[in-house]
């Protein structure tokens, strides 16, 4: 079972501005314009370290390391005096308008080899350059943003409910309230550690960050580095795998190499055409009601399709898996179709209207029951099956490796 440990966190406890101006969404959801925007909020905003823009090549990592060292020296960032866990709470309205409150805990999760057990992958990963996060870790010797894990421990939420010491609270652009609380009481630390160690943790978001942590761990061990022990763990946010703690959105498919008319032909081999409409706030509701996927065109027109069940007898009951089967059977491969991925229906339409793809297929979110079944059976979701929301802010707690 996984080891999960407290650590002495770096925090913006003395910074001369508020947490909103100092933090940002995760690096992998930020565009270049987003990075410029967050960087302009403050010279100490975490994007200057997590994804610096004003340097190229190796210089950008040197700059990141210099900046975080300077911020520590000037006490913009301060180190917790003792190891702690950080409770991370979010309050928000989900896509249905329901008021939601979630809680998870940030600590240091053991880095295990593939297939070793205890920490499990959630979905297949797409090819992606891993050198950026690895080079950043090498330069800063710090975990800057947490991997997101889901614990199969029943009752973890109850262990996390009691408040800790308030370390900061902020409201982001989407109205999500982010609140972090420090836990230093040894009995409570032991209770949290024991709960998470009692069941596997499934990596829900941050597969690539977890993978580079494995590479970095191996490098530190091979060089007999004094950081080897600390590199055996990586900063991770862990929440219980239960419905009240998760808000799951779909990641839709942009299709660059197939026209809308050709895509209709592909879909109609495997699906039944249900209705035509235009994209609206009700589109996802209609998809859920009809158990349908949706073809979206650059003009905003939509067509709903329901499965011809007999066409998918050997394919998992996931929109992503069945759509992948239809495309690869008809076209040969996802690459041949020019598949890319985008969350958010309006963001998908914007991408189409910008000419980034010829059409798109909207899919439904994966159910909690299917996520748990996948974990219990040791299976993997297709790539880009789930988008967990809201995203954690980077900068509310960081893990320096040199002090562990």
Residue, then its C-alpha position, 0 to 999 in steps of 0.5 A: x500500500x502507498x506511503x504518504x508522508x507530511x513535508x515542510x511546505x514552502x508557502x507565500x505567508x509573507x508575500x506583499x500581495x494576495x494569493x490570487x495574484x501569486x497563484x495560477x492554474x496548473x501549467x498544462x492548462x495555460x496558454x501563452x497568453x494565460x502565462x503572460x496574464x498571470x505573470x503580470x499580476x505580480x513579479x512573484x506569481x508562481x508562473x515565473x518559476x513554474x513556466x517562465x516565458x522570458x528565457x529560452x532553452x536551458x536558461x529558462x530553468x536556470x531563471x526558475x531556479x534563481x527566482x525561487x531561491x531569491x524568493x526564499x532568501x527574501x522571505x516571499x516564500x517561507x518554509x514550514x518549521x515542521x512537516x505538515x499535511x495541507x488540507x485543500x478545500x474547494x467550494x464551487x457550483x458544478x456544471x448543473x448549478x449544484x453547490x459543491x464542497x470538496x476536500x483533499x490533502x496534499x502530502x508526499x506520495x511514494x513514487x513506485x515502479x510501473x506495476x508495483x502496486x499501491x499507486x495505480x495509473x488511471x488512463x493510457x497516456x498520449x505521447x508527450x515531451x517529459x523533459x520540461x517538467x524533468x528539467x524544471x525539477x532538476x533545476x529547482x529541486x522542488x515539486x511545484x504542483x501536485x499530482x492528483x490522486x484518488x484514494x480507494x480508502x472508504x472514509x478518507x473524507x471523514x478523516x479530512x473534515x475537521x479544519x486545520x490551521x488556515x494558511x490562505x484562501x482565495x477566489x478564482x476567476x470562475x468563482x471557485x473558493x480555494x482554501x488551504x489549512x495546515x495540519x501539524x498535530x501528530x495524532x491527526x497526521x498519523x490518522x491521515x497517513x494511515x488512512x491513505x496507506x490502507x488502500x491504493x491511490x489511483x493517479x487521476x491527473x498528472x500522469x506525466x508528472x508522476x512519470x518524471x518523478x520516477x525518472x528523477x528518483x532513479x537519477x538521484x539514486x544512481x548518483x548517490x545524491x543526498x536528495x535520493x530519499x526525498x526524490x522517492x516521493x512526490x507532492x500529491x493531492x489525494x481525495x477519496x474516490x466518492x461522488x461528493x468529492x469529484x466533479x468530472x467533465x469530458x475531454x472532447x475530440x477535435x478532428x482535423x483531417x476529416x470533414x464534417x460530411x466524412x465524419x457523418x459517414x463514419x458515425x452512421x456506420x456505428x451510430x444512429x442519427x437522433x436529432x439536429x440542433x445548435x450548440x447551447x447550454x442544454x447540449x450536454x443535458x440532451x446528450x445525457x438524456x439520450x445517452x448520445x455523442x454529438x458531432x459539432x461543426x464550425x458553424x455551431x450546428x450539432x447532430x446527436x448520435x446513439x450507439x448501434x449496440x451490436x457494433x460495439x459488443x467487444x468494446x468497453x461501454x465508454x464514449x471515448x473507447x467506442x468513438x475510438x473504435x469507430x474512427x480507427x475501424x473506418x479511417x485506420x488510426x487516430x493520427x490519420x483522423x488528426x485527433x486532438x483533445x479539448x475540454x469545454x464545449x465552447x472552447x471546442x467551438x472556438x477551436x473549430x472557428x479558429x480553423x484548428x480542426x474541421x469538426x469535433x465530437x463531444x462525449x459524455x463524462x465518465x461515470x464514477x462507477x466506471x472509474x472505480x471499476x477500472x481501478x478495481x479491475x486494474x484496467x486503463x481508460x483510453x487517453x484523455x477520458x476524464x477532466x477533473x474540475x475545478x483545477x487546483x491552484x499552483x502556488x498554495x503549497x510547494x515541496x522543496x526536496x532539499x529539506x525533506 
